[in-house]
Amino acid sequence: MRRAQIALQMYTVREHAGRDMPDTLRRLASMGYHAVELAGYGGLGARELRAVLDEYGLRAASAHVSFEEWKDPELVLTDLDTLGCSHAVVPMMTPEYRESEAAVARFAEELNRLGEASERKGVEFAYHNHDFEFASLGETTIWDLLMRETDPRLVGLELDVYWARYAGVDPEILIPDLADRISLLHLKDMAPGDEKPDAPVGEGTMPWDGLLAAGDAAGVEWYIVEQDHPRDALEDVRRSLMNLERMAEG
């Protein structure tokens, strides 16, 4: 991992961004972030947001676009083009698709369709996991069904290493097995204790040396800091960046 490959998922600072997106981006740039993964546009249009990103020297590395927002793929992809964003990620499977193997297969079919539309526009399309994908569903899991039913040429993966480990799966083993599909990694640490809360990168129990080495070997393009439940969002992302820069190669 190089410093230039570190980005921040904006969901982590959602309360700040919701109040003032431009000022939040300014503060992130002043910390040393060079790229972000968007989670909405903070009330700005795509052109307005692109101007703010450019002003502060930030790149839109990727964007989370909820499954519901893909009702008009052309509009989504036009906005991403305006933003100079080359990755689009569906951040979660909606509940109605988790109920049976047939429902998961329908969701996978939708992902393939969106992946094909994205490919035509030169955007890499991916799905982001939580922990529920690894739970049993009949005699299989949602994760295994998605791996079987999605086309790896069209649907990549944004592996969230925290959620995989939370589900009892070793992400350090998972990454090499899926090296041809993972171009984005979500990084958050796991604090000790039974509840396993998330924590700034480098301040928990995750084995970062092995995970980052596995990511490098798999050709990961972006290493994206995220916390779902930060204690102090701006301070936590500053600490994550500081710790990751210590681990970076240059």
N, C-alpha and C positions, 0 to 999 in steps of 0.2 A: 504494500500500500504506500502510495506517495501522498504528500500533503495536498497536492492538486486534485486528488480523487475524493477528498472528504467533502460531504455535503450535509445539510441539515433538513430533516423533514419538518415543514412548517407547522404541522399539527402540534408539535411540542410547544410552540409559542403561540398557540391559537388565540389565547385571551388577549395578548398584546397585539397580534395581527388584526384581530377583530376590531380593536379600538383605533389602531393607526398602522396600517400596513406599511406605508413608506418609512415611517420612523423606526418600525421594527426591523425592516430590511437594512436601514442605515446602521442600527446598533449591531446587527449580526455582521455586517461588513467590517465595522470597526473592531470587532473581536478577532477577525481574521478569516471568517468564512468567505469562500470564493464561489460557492454554489449552494443552491437550495432545491429541495423537492417540494413542489407546491401542494397545498391541500385546500383548494379554493383560491380565489383571487383577492380576498380581503375587500370586497366591494368595488374593486377597480375593473375596468374593461381590460381586455388583453393588451391593447396598445398602450394604455396608461401604465399597466404593470410592467410591460417591457421597458418603457422609458425609465421607470424607477430602478429596475434591475440594472440597466445600462449605466445610470447615473452613479450607482454605488459599486460598479464593477462586479456584479453578481451574475451568475449563469443559472438559468432554469435547467437543472440536470434532468429532472423528471417531474411528473405531476401525477398525483392521485386523483382519479376521476371515478366517482362512485358508479356502480352498475346502473343506477337509475338515470344518471346524467348521460349515458350513452344512447339515449333514445334517438338522438340526432348525431351520429358519428361524424358527419361532414362538418358540423359546427364545432364539435370538440376538436377535431383534427386541424381545422382552420385556425382556431385559437392557439393550439400548440405550435403551429407553424409561425404564427405571429410572435410567440414567446421564444422561439428558437429552441424549443424543447423536443428532444429526440426520444424520450421514453414516456410511455403512458401506462399507468398501473391501475387495475381494479383493486381497491384496498380490502374488500371483504365480500364473501358470498352472502347474499341476502338469505334470511331464515327459511323461506319457502323452498329453497333448493337443497336444504340439508336433510330433508325428511326421509329420503329413500335413495337407493342406487339409481333408479330411473330419473329422479329429480336432479341428482348430481350430473348425470349424463346430459340432461337438457342444459344445465348450466355450462358444462364443458363445450357443448355445441355453440352456445352463445359466445363463449370466449374465443372459439375458433373463428367465428364470424367477425368479431371485432378485431381479432388479430389480423385477419385477411384485409379488412378495411384499412387498418393502420399500416400494414406493409405497403399497400398501394401508395400511401402518402409518405413513405420513408420514415415512419415512426416505429420504434420497437415497443411491442405490447407485452405486458406481464401481469401476473397475479401475485398478490401479497397474502401470505398466510398469517393466521393466528394459531391458537392451540387446538381449536375444535376440529380442524381438518385431520388431526392424527388420532382422534378417538374412534372407537369401533363403530361401524355402520354395517349391521348384518355380519357377514364373514370377512369384511374388508374395512377400509377406511375411506373417508372423503379424499384424503391426500392420494392414496393409491389409485382411486378412480380418476381423479383429475390428471394424474400422470399418464394413465392409460388412455383416457378419452380426448385429451387435448393434443393438438399437433405441435410438436416441439419446434417446428419451423415458424409457427405463427404465435405461439404463446410461451413466453419466457416466464421466469420466476423471480420475484423479489423475495428472497428468503429472509425472514425475520428470525435471527438466531436466538433471541430471547424466547420467543413464543415456541419455537421448536423444542428448546431445552425445557421450558415450562411443561410441555406436554410429555416429557420423558424421552425425547429423541435427541441423539447427539448430533448437533449441527456440523461438527467437525468431520463426521463420517458422511453426513448427508451431502455436503458441498461437493466432494469429489464425484459422488455417484451421479450428480446432476450438473456437472461442469459445463455441458453444452447448452444449458438453459438458464444459468444464473449469471446475469450481468450486473445485478443490483443486490447489495446486502444491507439489511437494516441492523443497526448496531445499538443495542442498549444493554446495560449490565443488569445483573440479578443480585439484589442484596441478599445476605444470608437470612435465614429464618423460615418458618413454615409457610408464611404467606408469599414469600418470594417476590417482593415488590421490585419494580424496575428502579434503576439507579443510573447516574452518569457513567459513561464508558470509563473503565479503568478503576472503578470504585466499588466493585462487587466481586462475584465469584466466577465470572465467565473467563474461560481460558483464551485470552486474546492472542497470545503468540501463535497458538495452533490455528485459531480461526482465521486470523489475517493471512497466515501462510497458506492455508487451504484456499482462501479467496484469491490470492495472487496466482496460485497454481491453476485455478479454474478460469482465470482471465476476467475476474470481476472488474467492471468499469467504474462503479461508484460505490463508496462506503458511506452509508447515510445514517447519521446520528438521529435517534428518535427516543423520546420517552412519552408514554401515554399519561403518566401521572407524575410529572416533575414536582419537586417541592418548591423550588424557585426557578421558574422556567429559564429566564435569561442567564442566571448564574449557573444552572445545571448544564446548559448547552455550552457555556464558556468553559466549564471544567472538562466536559467531554472532548471538546476541541483541543484543549491544552494537553490532555492525556493522550489523545490519538496522535498529536503531532510529535510527542516523545517516542511513540512507537513507529512512526513513519520512517521510510527509507530516505526521503529527501524531497 
